[in-house]
Amino acid sequence: MLRAFIAICLALTLGSAVASAQSIPAPSTWKNQRGSEMTIKSVDPANVFTGEFVNNAPDFECRGTPGFDVKGSLINGRLVFAVVWKNATRNCNSITAWRGRLQGNTMNTTWILVYADRNGRVQTRTGRDTFQRAD
Ligand code: BTN
């Protein structure tokens, strides 16, 4: 009897944990404090998402040019996504990877940008971005 009770409690607890795991909506648009916008266009059953990133951050390259692909995943509220800064018209010889958490309409992330400087040397920059759902 006690075992059955514990089993039912465990099943209910695990069930509600799975049910409460947030998935990322598609389509949805997210804007960060630098004015950049990420539009998520598709999410597959494994929570891998794809979309487009427009960089509007001052003090960076490849600004205001639409069409940079973003790809990432959300597992148990933890996000990772990346942009290779190369599209049909621009190549900034760089890549950014973000990681963080999705909590409601907010993504709190840290990022690393890896780029080639004028001499072709590999450099890195790091920082934080907070994205709010805009649409
Ligand atoms: C580059 O400068 O080489 C490409 C653009 C990088 C933009 C970075 S990615 C992290 C930070 N957050 C943004 O929204 N833009 C900058």
Boltz pocket constraint, residues with backbone or C-beta under 6 A from the ligand:
constraints:
  - pocket:
      binder: B
      contacts: [[A, 32], [A, 34], [A, 36], [A, 54], [A, 55], [A, 56], [A, 57], [A, 59], [A, 60], [A, 61], [A, 62], [A, 85], [A, 92], [A, 93], [A, 94], [A, 95], [A, 96], [A, 111], [A, 113], [A, 115], [A, 129]]
      max_distance: 6.0
